Amino acid sequence: MPMTNQRTGKIRLERRKVGMTQSELAKRIGVSANYVCLIERGKKNPSFKTLTKMSRVLKVPAGQLLENEQLLQDIKKLNKKHNLERIIEGLLKIVKEQPPQVQ
């Protein structure tokens, strides 16, 4: 299940902060501009590898892109033993079902 736009909108925000287009980000991380667009719109989930590359290029912690640092830590721990894509899907489903936290 793809992430909600509320969560992936943070990627768009950070990309725009550094004045980068979707095409520029895509080229720097080795994916298509269409894929970046789909991630930002919440239609696709980034893989851990893609999320990490985005984090490095945008110079923000990957957890900040997801707006959930604990989720990222859980993914890193589980990645050592299991199929990462399946875990990301499961964790994102859980996060989506939780009400947003008031800051």
C-alpha positions as CSV (number, residue, x, y, z in Angstrom):
1,M,0.0,0.0,0.0
2,P,1.6,3.3,-1.0
3,M,2.3,6.0,1.6
4,T,-0.1,8.8,2.0
5,N,0.6,12.2,0.4
6,Q,0.8,13.7,3.9
7,R,3.9,11.6,4.5
8,T,5.5,11.8,1.0
9,G,4.7,15.5,0.7
10,K,7.7,16.0,2.9
11,I,9.9,14.7,0.1
12,R,8.5,17.3,-2.3
13,L,8.9,20.0,0.4
14,E,12.6,19.2,1.0
15,R,13.3,18.9,-2.8
16,R,11.8,22.3,-3.4
17,K,13.7,23.8,-0.4
18,V,17.0,23.0,-2.2
19,G,15.6,24.3,-5.6
20,M,15.7,20.9,-7.3
21,T,13.3,19.7,-9.9
22,Q,11.9,16.1,-9.9
23,S,14.1,15.4,-13.0
24,E,17.2,16.6,-11.2
25,L,16.5,14.6,-8.1
26,A,15.7,11.5,-10.3
27,K,19.0,11.8,-12.2
28,R,21.0,12.2,-9.0
29,I,19.4,9.1,-7.4
30,G,19.3,6.9,-10.5
31,V,15.5,6.7,-11.0
32,S,13.0,8.2,-13.5
33,A,11.4,11.6,-12.9
34,N,8.1,9.8,-13.2
35,Y,9.0,7.5,-10.3
36,V,9.9,10.6,-8.2
37,C,6.6,12.1,-9.1
38,L,4.7,9.0,-8.1
39,I,6.6,8.8,-4.7
40,E,5.8,12.5,-4.0
41,R,2.1,12.0,-4.8
42,G,1.9,8.9,-2.6
43,K,1.3,6.5,-5.5
44,K,4.5,4.5,-5.0
45,N,6.7,3.7,-2.0
46,P,10.4,4.4,-2.2
47,S,12.6,1.4,-1.5
48,F,15.0,1.8,1.4
49,K,17.8,2.3,-1.1
50,T,15.9,5.1,-2.9
51,L,14.9,6.7,0.3
52,T,18.5,6.7,1.5
53,K,19.7,8.2,-1.8
54,M,17.0,10.9,-1.5
55,S,18.1,11.6,2.0
56,R,21.8,12.1,1.0
57,V,21.0,14.3,-2.0
58,L,18.5,16.5,-0.1
59,K,20.8,16.5,3.0
60,V,18.0,15.6,5.4
61,P,17.7,12.5,7.6
62,A,15.6,9.8,5.9
63,G,13.3,9.7,8.9
64,Q,12.5,13.3,8.3
65,L,11.4,12.5,4.8
66,L,9.1,9.9,6.2
67,E,8.1,12.1,9.2
68,N,8.7,9.1,11.4
69,E,12.2,8.5,12.8
70,Q,11.2,5.4,14.7
71,L,9.8,3.8,11.5
72,L,13.2,4.3,9.8
73,Q,15.0,2.7,12.8
74,D,12.7,-0.3,12.7
75,I,13.2,-0.7,8.9
76,K,17.0,-0.6,9.4
77,K,16.9,-3.3,12.1
78,L,14.6,-5.6,10.2
79,N,16.5,-5.1,6.9
80,K,19.3,-7.2,8.3
81,K,17.2,-10.3,8.4
82,H,14.3,-10.0,6.1
83,N,13.1,-8.9,2.7
84,L,13.1,-5.1,2.9
85,E,10.3,-4.3,0.4
86,R,7.8,-6.6,2.2
87,I,8.7,-5.0,5.6
88,I,8.4,-1.5,4.3
89,E,4.9,-2.2,2.9
90,G,3.8,-3.7,6.3
91,L,5.2,-0.9,8.4
92,L,3.8,1.8,6.2
93,K,0.4,0.1,6.4
94,I,0.6,0.3,10.2
95,V,1.7,3.9,10.2
96,K,-1.1,4.8,7.8
97,E,-3.7,3.3,10.1
98,Q,-2.4,5.4,13.1
99,P,-3.9,8.9,13.6
100,P,-1.4,11.7,12.9
101,Q,0.4,13.0,15.9
102,V,-0.2,16.6,17.0
103,Q,3.0,18.6,17.3
